[in-house]
Amino acid sequence: MADPNARRIPWLRVFVESFVIVVSILLAFGIDAWWDVRQQEEHFRTALAGLESGYAEHLRRIDANIDYVSNDQQRLRSFINMDPLEASRIPAESTWGTLQSIWRPGTEDNNITFLTSALADESLALRGDVRLHEAVAAWQTVVDELRERVVQMAVAEREALRAVARYPGVRSALARPSEGDPGGPPTVNGEVMRRVREDQEVMAVAGMKIFHSRIHRQTLRELRVAAELVLDLVRAAQSR
């Protein structure tokens, strides 16, 4: 005769084992979710740190470029306001810098390429920081405007180089190697400087350069304000 206890199902043990299995699975999912959140948080913090250093460098380069453009403007304005005789008396060591101010675009790198790449990080988009996103959008608008200014300055540079390169003394200076030259920057004699100052085509290009560089400098200043706001908000996000 069969033992009735042999067919009895140990429900309590089954329940306990099932409970343990379910709890283990849920715990594993919870640990995975916690780890994912922690990794995302770490990635976010790393991205913010990269943005902070990138925007700090961005501001440093903007300041350097504002000074660069301002100095060229001052030098070129002085040359435009000279009469040809005064231009012929410019000290030899200043002649090349004066001529460069006619064509030099003043478009040194502002670290924008790095920042654009860093801002594409998906971990930043997940945070929903409305003020930061609005500040970045405003900054990007000024960046787009600056790129238009850079194109305009490049056009002005080509026109200026074409105008001044008609003079043999300038062509010779342009042909000199610019790297590793122990003699320093080239010089141009006073007669060439006088003729350049008398050249109405060159003066027209110089006037156009002054006009575009003034707008360029203003755009750089606007970019600085926008970048400073982004940097402040990035630092605020890091402190939360």
Secondary structure, DSSP 8 states (H G I E B T S, - for coil): ---GGGG---HHHHHHHHHHHHHHHHHHHHHHHHHHHHHHHHHHHHHHHHHHHHHHHHHHHHHHHHHHHHHHHHHHHHHHHS-HHHHHTS-HHHHHHHHHHHH-------SHHHHHHHHT-HHHHTT--HHHHHHHHHHHHHHHHHHHHHHHHHHHHHHHHHHHTTSHHHHHHHHS--SS-TT-S----HHHHHHHHH-HHHHHHHHHHHHHHHHHHHHHHHHHHHHHHHHHHHHHHHH-
